[in-house]
């Protein structure tokens, strides 16, 4: 018997970042939108815990116990007093180290898959608590849809969305380390007051109304200057998307994937074609959101 879970990528339509806390983390106001690029995580009983991976950039995915999928299996098994003896196979389609929560998606997917396979009957609240222990983005990968994340981003409030939003994602030629981007954020912030992170009322209203133009005017990412400082070529990709008519162009999360909001599917294809022709990125994908979170298939 095996269990497969499909789990989506995310884009941050707002990422407000506070000053560094004593524990090294930052308080966030993080507005997540789940989008239709998916990893599939399959778990099968095995003699010991092992991980395999296929798909774009699979060679960059760790196949040891540092992988969030492995950590998810270990965490659930420890709570139930059992051994995490499963083969976890990850079929990657979410960019690796791209700021779209691919690793977090795999953690959430493995957790739901193991809970189903083992019949451990963990509640939604317990699964979300384990997700929060694993990482800041993991709870949203489980939940999907749209949500505001506060604290480190792991404390979620679901948001209403009044329509479908069309996105284009440009994959960069190399990755960016999330910790490195936060360190650069701290360096750039030295000597100035960092305001408390709060969600934009205009942005939440745009989501609720399904208004792409209003959302395009309201998106923001406080990590973007740090990502551009470490990876200046991303500015060329952002310019190419804007020039093709994107309503908004921003770095997704900590990057280096860049995200472009389009008015409709036809506009999204036009932006995608321009980005492919620009020579400023490795690959281009289109996706819609919001979509459901981790789901057994």
N, C-alpha and C positions, 0 to 999 in steps of 0.2 A: 504494500500500500504506500502511496505517496500523496502529498498535499501540495498544491501549487497556489501561490498567492501573487496576484498582480498588484503592483504598488506604483503610484505616480511620482513624477518630478514635481517640483514647486518653483514658483517665481515669487520673489518678494516685491509686491507693488509699493510697499513702504518699508524701509528699514531705518528706524531712528535709533541712534546709538548713544547711550549715556557714557559718563566717565568711567574709567576702570574702577572696579570695586576692590576691596581688600583681598578677596579670594581670586582676583585676577580676571574674573568674568566682567561683563558689562551689562547693565540693565538695558533692555531693548523694548521698543514698540515695533513689533514685527508683523506686518500684514501679509499673510501667506495666501497664495492662490494655487491650488493643485491643477496641473496641466497634463494633457494627454500624451506624455512621453512616459513609457513604463519600463520597469524592470520586472522580471518574473522570478520568484524564489520558490524552488521546489525542495521539500524535505522528505527524505526516505529513511526508514530505520536502517541502522548500520552498526557495525561492531564497535566503532569509535567515531568521535566527531571529526568530520573532514569537510572541506569546502572545495568546490570547483567553480569555475566561472568561464563564460563564453560571451562573445560580442565585442563591439568596438572598445578598444583600450582595455580589454580584459587583463592584459599582461600587467597593468598598473594596479590591479586590485589585490590586496594582501590575502593570502590563502591560509593564514594562521589564526590564532585566537585573538588577534587584535582586530580582526574584521568585525564590524558591528553585527553582522548576521550571526557569527559564532558567539559573540558576547550576549546576544539576545537569547540564544538557545541555552547557554550556560546559566543566565540569570533566571530564566523560567524553571529550568531543571532544579536549580539550587533551592528555589522556593518550595518545590514539591518533593524534595529529597530523592530525586532520581538522577541517573546519569544522562548527560546530553548526547546520547549515542545516535547521531543522525548524520546522513550525508546531505549537506546543503549545496544545492546547485543554483547559481545565479546566472540568469540570462540577461545581460546588461543591454539596455538601450538608452539609459540616462547617462549623460556625459560624466566621465570620471574626473574628480577634482574640478568641477565646473561651476560650483555655486548653485546647483539645482537639487541638492540633498540626495544624491544618488546613494551614498553610503548609508545615510539615515533611512532611506526607503528600504534598503536591503535589511536593515535591522528590524524595522517595523514588519516587513514581510515575513522574515524568519520567525519572529515572535508569534504572529498570528498563525503561521503554518504549523509551528510546533505545538501551540495550544490546541489546534484542531487535531493534529496527528496523535498527540498523547492523550487527548480527551481530558485535559487538566481543568477545563471549565473555569478558567480565570475570567473574572468579570471585566467589562470594559474599563472600569476605574482602575483595576489592578494592572491591566495591560498598559494603560496610559502612564501609571506610576513607574512601571518598569522602563517604558520608553523614556521618561524624563531622566531616569538614572543613566540611561545609555548615552543621551546627548540632547542638545537643545532643540534640534529639528526633528527628532524621531517621533515625538507625539503627534506632530502635524502630519507626518507621513502615514501614520495609522488613521488619523481622523479624516484627512482630505477636505474637499470643498473649499471654503474660505474661512479664515480665522485670524483673530488678533492674538499674537503671542506676546506676553509680557514676562517680567523676570528675565531669565536668560533666553526667553522665547518659548519656554516649555509650558507656561501656564496659558491655556487656550480658552478663547471665547469664540464660538462659532459666529460667523457673519452672514447676513442675508445678501444674496447677489441676484439682481433683477434681470440677468441676461447672460449671454455667452460672450466671452472676450477672445479675440483672435490674436495670436502671438507668433512671432518669428524669433528663433534662437540661433545665434551664430556661435559656433564652437571655435575656440582659439587653438593655436598651434601647440600650446603647452598649458600646464595647470598652474594654479596658484594655491598656496597653502593658506587655509583660513586663519590659523594662528599668526602667520606672517602678516596677513592683511590687518588683523587687529593690532598687532605691534606697530605697524606703520600708521594706523589711525591714531594710536596713542602718541607716537612721535610727532605727527603733524598737529596734534591738539595741545602740545606742551605750551604752557603759559597762557592759555585762554580758557574762559569759563565754558563748560559743556552743559547745555540745558538738559533738564530731565526729558527723557524720550516720551512723547505722547503721540497717539494716533491722530492723523489729520481728519478733522470732521468733513472737509470737502471730499477727501478720498473715500471715506466710508459711505458718504451720500452717493457718490458716483457709482460705487459698487452696487449699492442697494437699488439704484435706478437702472443699472445696466447701461450706463452712459459712457461710451468709449471715449468721446471727446473730453468729457469732464475728468475721467480717470487719467487720460493722457496728460492733462494739465496738472494733475495732483501727485503723480508718482514721484518718489524720491528714494535715495539710497545714501545714507551718511558714510558708507564704506567706499563709495565710488572714488573719491579723491585718493584714498589710500591704494585702491586697486590700480588706478591709472598711474600713480607714482611708481609702483612696482612693475607695471606692464604698460608703458606709454603707448604702445602700438594699438591698444584697444580704442584709443580716441579716433583712429582712422575708421575702425569698424562702426563705431557709433555715428560718425559723420556720414558714412555710406548709407546707413539705414535711414537717418534723418533726411538725407537728400532724396531718398526714394519715396518719401511721403509718410514715414511712420509717425503716428501721433505722439509717441514717446520712445526714447532710446535710453537704456540704462544698463549698467552692469547688474547682473543677477546675483544677489547676495554678496558673497565675498569674491565672486568672479572665478575665472575669467570669462565665462559665458556671458554674452551680451543679449539683452532681451528687447524686443521691439513690439510695441502695441500697434495693431492695425485696426482700421475702422470696420473691416469685414473680411471675408475669406479671399475675395478677389484682390483687395489691397494687400493682404498678407502675402499672396503669391507674387505680387509685383515687388514688394520689399525683399522677399526671399531671392528672387531672380537677380535683383540689383546687388545684393550681398554676395551671391555666388560669383557674379561677374567682377566684383571689386578686387578680388585677390587679397582681401584683408582678413580672411578667416579660413579655417580648415574644412568646415562643413556647416550646413544650414538646415534647420528643421522648422516646420510649422506645427502648431498645436493649439488646441482650444482649452479654455477653462472657464469655470471650475469643473472638476471631475471628482468622482468618489475617491476615497482613500483606499487603504489596503483591503483587498477583496479576495476571498477564496474563489478560484475558478475551476 
